[in-house]
Every structure is written in C-alpha cells, then in structure tokens.
Amino acid sequence: MEGLPPILSMQVFDPLALSAAVSNADLVPCQLSVQPTPSWLARLTCENVSLDFAALGPAMLFCGAMSKDCYTLVFVTDCERKGRSFNFATEHHDGYMGFFPPGGMLDAYTPEGYANASLSIPAPVFLAAVERLFPEIPDRVLREGAGMRIGIPEQRLLRSLLNSTATVIKDSSGTLMGQRERKALESDLLETFILGLRAGCHSLIPSPGLRMKGRLARLRQARDYIADHLHEPITLVDLCAELGLSRRGVEFLFQDSLGIGPSAFIRHQRLHGVRRDLLKAPQVVGVVKESALQWGFWHMGHFSREYRSLFGETPSTTAARNGSGNG
C-alpha cells in the first residue's frame, strides 16, 4: 500500500463513485433512491491496512467481489432502517459486522443514511493477527465469511476508535500523516476489529428459515432475469411468468427487499448502464442518443428527465465530462 496518500476524503454525488467504498474491491453500485444526495467517502492508508469510511446519502444496491488479497471486516455504524446482506442472507441494523475472506462476494442493500467502516487487511497480516488474538476462529467463518452482531462492549470500543479517527480525517489537521502515528493506529485497528470479530462469532446471524430462503431465491432469480434481458423490453408480466408470482407478489418482493418497485428497479439499472457508457464513450457525435437507444430508452425527452432526476445532471453533461460529443 505504499505510494498512496495517507488520507483521502471526499464528498460525492455520483453513485458510480461509490464503487470505491471498499479498498481494492470490484463493486458495481446502483442507486435506488429517485434523487441524488451527497455521500462521504474517506480512506486512511497505513503500512499494512486500509480503513474506509462510507456515509451514504441514497439507498443503494452493491454487488461484486471484495479484495482478492485481503480479509475485509465491514462494521455498520449507522443503519436506522433495516439493510440486507443477500450474500449472508441476513437483515441488519447498526452494530452488525460482515466478515469477508479474500475474493468474497458482496451483495447488499443499504437504506438511506447508511454508514459503515471497512478494514481491509492483507491475508498474511490478518492470519498472523488472528493466530495471536483469535486462534479459535471457526474454520467455516474463516473460509466462507459470515454476518454477525457485535457485542455492546466491543461496539463501544470500536465506535470510539472510529469516531476519533473520522474526526481527525474530517479536521484535516494532519495528525495522522506521520508514519509513527499511523503505525500505532494500525495496531489499534487490527486489535479492535479482530476482538469485535471474536465477540461476533458468538452471535452469528442464524440461517434464514425456509420462507426467507424462498424469497431470497426468487429475488435472485428476478435480478438474474433482469440482468440477462436488460437490453430487451421487460414487463411486469414477464417477471410474473418467470417467478410464478402474481403482479402483487412481484411488486411486494421488490418493495420489501429493495425499497423500490420492479419497474423502477429496471429503469435505474438501465440508467446506470447509460451512465457507465457515457463516462467511457469515445468522442463521437450522437453518443447520448446511441447509448440511450441501446439501453432501451426510445423517447429522448423522457430519458433526459429521468436521467437528470436520478443523477442530478443531463446526459450530455456526463458525456461532455469525458470529452464526448452529444446529439
């Protein structure tokens, strides 16, 4: 982790920028809220570990792989409304911790106002620390990861350390710029997070019941179907036929799991597809119209309004940022 600035802190409106919310992860974010709101991202890089803060404005869906070289511990600091970790088949509020082995998959819904702190630890460093602090860690947890509830005493210690660290980052005082200070903080972070992990392994979130498993399987089936047909017309009738549910059942499945209806979810997925294309498109006149058509938007006026509502800027502004033409 050498060569990186010790402290990075920024406010972002672009939901795609939230792909950087966890060090070295390969995440695909999708904003579920209908309007953009600012989020705060910060990263503290020490000699061996990285600490990421993410305070999210909008409701989001994150999918992807965590760092392939690190164990990652994600502690939820704020979550008044229930969030969902689909990869661990759990619901969670603040005080929850997700533990991911190298390359572990993340699939999570985070409501508005959600915040967490993630510690990424290179595998050799983590295993050495675990041998010292938590040698009895269950093999299944170490191998597959887990979702857990952290005990109140461990939460207090972790929150105190994270709050003081976040204050220094936001203050920009430079206190943590020195190698000695960051080395001491690294030791505190490793110990406090792993002690939280140890306590949490006594409160692992139990496997969901058959009803919840069925709901999660249907949601996964619906999302896979949408992903496979995103460049084609998809109707609610199509989803009903695919899932074997009534219209009301499909609507409830999405609203209860993601806080958004299926039609809006499909629209947001397509709008994000357009945005990704525009941010990497070559300098070609008409790129906005071409990309919109490829993602199934046939009415340019409606498309522009929906795009601006979700991202806070016009598609031509996004294209111009990349030096592309529009038309």
C-alpha positions as CSV (number, residue, x, y, z in Angstrom):
1,M,0.0,0.0,0.0
2,E,3.0,2.2,-0.4
3,G,2.8,5.3,-2.6
4,L,-0.9,6.2,-1.7
5,P,-1.7,9.4,0.1
6,P,-2.2,8.6,3.8
7,I,-5.7,10.3,3.9
8,L,-8.3,10.7,1.2
9,S,-11.6,12.3,1.9
10,M,-14.3,13.5,-0.5
11,Q,-18.0,14.2,-0.9
12,V,-19.6,12.6,-4.0
13,F,-22.9,12.8,-5.7
14,D,-22.2,10.3,-8.5
15,P,-23.4,6.8,-7.4
16,L,-20.8,5.1,-9.6
17,A,-18.1,6.8,-7.5
18,L,-19.3,4.6,-4.6
19,S,-17.6,1.7,-6.3
20,A,-14.5,2.9,-4.3
21,A,-16.2,2.5,-1.0
22,V,-14.1,-0.5,0.0
23,S,-10.3,-0.7,-0.8
24,N,-9.4,-2.9,-3.8
25,A,-13.0,-4.3,-4.1
26,D,-14.6,-4.7,-7.5
27,L,-18.1,-3.3,-6.8
28,V,-21.0,-2.3,-9.1
29,P,-23.2,0.2,-7.3
30,C,-26.8,1.0,-8.3
31,Q,-28.7,4.0,-6.8
32,L,-32.2,3.0,-5.7
33,S,-33.3,6.4,-4.4
34,V,-35.0,8.6,-7.0
35,Q,-32.9,11.6,-6.4
36,P,-29.1,12.2,-5.8
37,T,-27.9,13.1,-2.4
38,P,-24.3,13.5,-1.3
39,S,-22.3,10.7,0.2
40,W,-19.0,10.9,2.1
41,L,-16.1,8.6,1.4
42,A,-12.8,8.6,3.2
43,R,-9.7,6.3,3.3
44,L,-6.9,6.1,5.7
45,T,-3.9,4.1,4.4
46,C,-1.5,2.6,6.9
47,E,1.6,0.4,6.3
48,N,-0.4,-2.8,6.1
49,V,-4.1,-2.0,6.3
50,S,-6.7,0.4,4.8
51,L,-9.6,1.8,6.7
52,D,-12.6,3.1,4.6
53,F,-15.5,5.2,5.8
54,A,-18.6,5.4,3.7
55,A,-21.6,7.5,4.8
56,L,-24.2,7.1,2.0
57,G,-26.9,9.5,1.2
58,P,-29.1,7.5,-1.1
59,A,-30.4,3.9,-0.8
60,M,-28.0,1.7,-2.8
61,L,-27.5,-1.8,-4.1
62,F,-23.9,-3.1,-4.2
63,C,-22.8,-6.2,-6.0
64,G,-19.3,-7.5,-6.6
65,A,-16.2,-9.1,-5.2
66,M,-14.2,-7.9,-2.2
67,S,-10.4,-7.6,-2.4
68,K,-8.8,-10.8,-3.7
69,D,-5.7,-10.3,-1.5
70,C,-7.3,-9.1,1.8
71,Y,-9.7,-10.2,4.5
72,T,-12.3,-7.4,4.9
73,L,-14.3,-6.6,8.0
74,V,-17.3,-4.2,7.5
75,F,-18.8,-2.7,10.6
76,V,-22.1,-0.9,10.2
77,T,-22.0,2.3,12.2
78,D,-25.4,3.8,11.2
79,C,-28.5,2.0,9.8
80,E,-31.8,3.1,11.3
81,R,-33.9,1.3,8.7
82,K,-33.1,-2.4,8.1
83,G,-30.4,-3.2,5.5
84,R,-29.9,-6.5,3.8
85,S,-26.9,-8.6,3.1
86,F,-28.1,-11.0,0.5
87,N,-24.8,-12.9,0.3
88,F,-25.1,-13.8,4.0
89,A,-29.0,-14.0,3.8
90,T,-29.3,-11.6,6.7
91,E,-31.0,-8.3,7.7
92,H,-29.1,-5.9,9.7
93,H,-29.1,-2.6,11.6
94,D,-26.1,-0.7,13.1
95,G,-23.8,-2.9,15.2
96,Y,-23.7,-5.6,12.5
97,M,-20.4,-6.8,11.1
98,G,-19.8,-8.6,7.8
99,F,-16.6,-10.7,7.5
100,F,-15.3,-11.5,4.0
101,P,-12.4,-13.8,3.0
102,P,-10.2,-12.8,0.0
103,G,-12.4,-12.5,-3.1
104,G,-15.6,-12.9,-1.1
105,M,-18.8,-11.8,-2.8
106,L,-20.8,-8.8,-1.6
107,D,-24.5,-8.4,-2.5
108,A,-26.1,-5.8,-0.2
109,Y,-29.0,-3.3,0.0
110,T,-28.2,-0.2,2.1
111,P,-31.0,2.2,3.0
112,E,-30.8,6.0,3.0
113,G,-28.5,7.3,5.7
114,Y,-26.5,4.1,6.0
115,A,-22.8,4.3,7.1
116,N,-20.0,1.8,7.7
117,A,-16.3,1.4,8.3
118,S,-14.4,-1.3,6.4
119,L,-10.9,-2.5,7.4
120,S,-9.0,-4.3,4.6
121,I,-6.1,-6.5,5.9
122,P,-3.7,-8.4,3.7
123,A,-4.1,-12.1,4.2
124,P,-0.7,-12.8,5.8
125,V,-1.1,-9.9,8.2
126,F,-4.7,-10.9,9.1
127,L,-3.8,-14.6,9.7
128,A,-0.8,-13.6,11.9
129,A,-3.1,-11.3,14.0
130,V,-5.8,-14.0,14.3
131,E,-3.2,-16.5,15.4
132,R,-2.4,-14.1,18.3
133,L,-5.9,-12.7,19.1
134,F,-8.4,-15.3,17.9
135,P,-6.8,-18.7,17.2
136,E,-10.1,-20.5,17.8
137,I,-11.9,-18.8,14.9
138,P,-14.2,-21.3,13.2
139,D,-12.8,-22.8,10.0
140,R,-16.1,-22.2,8.2
141,V,-16.1,-18.5,9.1
142,L,-12.5,-18.1,8.0
143,R,-13.2,-19.9,4.8
144,E,-16.7,-18.6,3.8
145,G,-17.1,-15.4,5.8
146,A,-20.2,-14.6,7.9
147,G,-22.6,-11.9,9.2
148,M,-22.7,-11.3,12.9
149,R,-23.9,-9.0,15.7
150,I,-21.1,-7.3,17.7
151,G,-21.4,-7.2,21.5
152,I,-22.1,-3.9,23.1
153,P,-18.7,-3.6,24.9
154,E,-16.9,-4.3,21.7
155,Q,-19.1,-1.9,19.8
156,R,-18.2,0.8,22.2
157,L,-14.5,0.3,21.8
158,L,-14.8,0.1,18.0
159,R,-17.1,3.2,17.8
160,S,-14.8,5.2,20.0
161,L,-11.7,4.4,17.8
162,L,-13.6,5.0,14.6
163,N,-15.2,8.3,15.8
164,S,-11.8,9.7,16.8
165,T,-10.2,8.6,13.5
166,A,-13.1,10.1,11.5
167,T,-12.8,13.4,13.4
168,V,-9.1,13.7,12.5
169,I,-9.8,12.9,8.9
170,K,-12.5,15.5,8.6
171,D,-10.5,18.0,10.5
172,S,-7.6,17.7,8.0
173,S,-5.2,18.5,10.8
174,G,-2.5,16.2,9.5
175,T,-2.2,14.4,12.9
176,L,-2.2,11.0,11.2
177,M,0.2,11.9,8.5
178,G,3.2,10.8,10.4
179,Q,4.4,7.2,10.0
180,R,4.6,6.7,13.7
181,E,1.0,7.8,14.4
182,R,-0.4,5.7,11.6
183,K,1.6,2.7,12.8
184,A,0.1,3.0,16.3
185,L,-3.4,3.4,14.8
186,E,-2.9,0.4,12.6
187,S,-2.2,-1.7,15.6
188,D,-5.3,-0.4,17.4
189,L,-7.5,-1.0,14.4
190,L,-6.3,-4.6,13.9
191,E,-6.8,-5.5,17.5
192,T,-10.2,-3.7,17.9
193,F,-11.7,-5.1,14.7
194,I,-10.5,-8.7,15.4
195,L,-11.7,-8.6,19.0
196,G,-15.1,-7.4,17.6
197,L,-14.9,-10.4,15.2
198,R,-14.2,-12.7,18.0
199,A,-17.2,-11.5,20.0
200,G,-19.4,-11.5,16.9
201,C,-18.6,-15.2,16.2
202,H,-20.6,-15.9,19.4
203,S,-23.6,-14.1,17.8
204,L,-23.6,-15.3,14.2
205,I,-26.7,-14.4,12.3
206,P,-28.6,-17.7,12.0
207,S,-29.5,-19.1,8.6
208,P,-32.9,-17.9,7.4
209,G,-35.9,-20.1,7.5
210,L,-37.5,-21.8,4.5
211,R,-39.8,-18.9,3.8
212,M,-37.0,-16.4,3.8
213,K,-34.8,-18.7,1.7
214,G,-37.6,-18.9,-0.9
215,R,-38.0,-15.2,-1.0
216,L,-34.2,-14.6,-1.4
217,A,-34.1,-17.3,-4.1
218,R,-36.9,-15.6,-6.0
219,L,-35.3,-12.2,-5.7
220,R,-32.0,-13.6,-7.1
221,Q,-33.9,-15.2,-9.9
222,A,-35.7,-12.0,-10.7
223,R,-32.4,-10.0,-10.7
224,D,-30.7,-12.6,-12.8
225,Y,-33.5,-12.5,-15.3
226,I,-33.4,-8.7,-15.5
227,A,-29.6,-8.7,-15.9
228,D,-29.9,-11.2,-18.8
229,H,-32.6,-9.2,-20.6
230,L,-31.7,-5.6,-19.7
231,H,-31.2,-4.6,-23.3
232,E,-34.7,-6.0,-24.2
233,P,-38.2,-4.9,-23.3
234,I,-39.1,-6.4,-19.8
235,T,-42.6,-6.1,-18.5
236,L,-44.1,-7.0,-15.2
237,V,-46.0,-9.8,-16.9
238,D,-42.6,-11.2,-17.9
239,L,-41.4,-11.2,-14.3
240,C,-44.7,-12.8,-13.1
241,A,-44.2,-15.6,-15.6
242,E,-40.5,-16.1,-14.8
243,L,-41.1,-16.2,-11.0
244,G,-44.6,-17.8,-10.9
245,L,-46.0,-14.9,-8.8
246,S,-48.9,-12.6,-9.2
247,R,-48.3,-8.9,-10.0
248,R,-48.9,-8.0,-6.4
249,G,-46.4,-10.7,-5.3
250,V,-43.7,-9.4,-7.6
251,E,-44.3,-5.8,-6.5
252,F,-44.1,-6.8,-2.9
253,L,-40.9,-8.9,-3.4
254,F,-39.0,-5.9,-4.8
255,Q,-40.6,-3.2,-2.5
256,D,-39.9,-5.3,0.7
257,S,-36.4,-6.3,-0.3
258,L,-35.1,-3.2,-2.1
259,G,-37.5,-0.4,-1.2
260,I,-38.3,0.1,-4.9
261,G,-40.8,-1.4,-7.4
262,P,-39.6,-3.8,-10.2
263,S,-40.3,-1.3,-13.0
264,A,-38.3,1.5,-11.2
265,F,-35.5,-1.0,-10.5
266,I,-35.2,-2.0,-14.1
267,R,-35.2,1.7,-15.1
268,H,-32.5,2.6,-12.6
269,Q,-30.4,-0.4,-13.8
270,R,-30.7,0.9,-17.4
271,L,-29.9,4.5,-16.5
272,H,-26.7,3.3,-14.7
273,G,-25.8,1.4,-17.9
274,V,-26.1,4.5,-19.9
275,R,-24.0,6.5,-17.4
276,R,-21.2,3.9,-17.5
277,D,-21.2,4.0,-21.2
278,L,-21.1,7.8,-21.4
279,L,-18.3,8.0,-18.9
280,K,-16.1,5.9,-21.1
281,A,-17.5,6.6,-24.6
282,P,-15.3,7.7,-27.5
283,Q,-15.6,11.3,-28.8
284,V,-18.4,10.6,-31.2
285,V,-21.3,12.9,-32.1
286,G,-24.6,11.5,-31.1
287,V,-23.2,9.2,-28.4
288,V,-26.0,10.2,-25.9
289,K,-28.8,9.1,-28.3
290,E,-27.0,6.0,-29.3
291,S,-26.4,4.9,-25.8
292,A,-29.9,5.6,-24.7
293,L,-31.3,3.5,-27.6
294,Q,-29.0,0.6,-26.8
295,W,-30.4,0.6,-23.2
296,G,-34.0,0.7,-24.3
297,F,-34.9,4.3,-24.0
298,W,-36.8,5.3,-27.1
299,H,-38.2,8.7,-26.0
300,M,-35.3,11.1,-25.6
301,G,-37.3,13.7,-23.7
302,H,-38.5,11.2,-21.1
303,F,-35.0,9.7,-20.9
304,S,-33.3,13.0,-20.3
305,R,-35.7,13.9,-17.5
306,E,-35.3,10.5,-15.8
307,Y,-31.5,10.7,-16.1
308,R,-31.3,14.1,-14.7
309,S,-33.7,13.2,-11.8
310,L,-31.5,10.2,-10.8
311,F,-28.0,11.7,-11.3
312,G,-28.6,15.5,-10.9
313,E,-27.2,16.3,-14.4
314,T,-28.1,15.9,-18.0
315,P,-26.7,13.0,-20.0
316,S,-25.0,15.5,-22.3
317,T,-23.2,16.9,-19.3
318,T,-21.9,13.5,-18.4
319,A,-20.8,12.9,-22.0
320,A,-19.0,16.3,-22.1
321,R,-17.1,15.4,-19.0
322,N,-15.5,12.7,-20.9
323,G,-14.9,14.9,-23.9
324,S,-17.6,13.2,-26.0
325,G,-20.0,14.8,-28.4
326,N,-23.7,14.6,-28.0
327,G,-26.8,14.9,-30.1
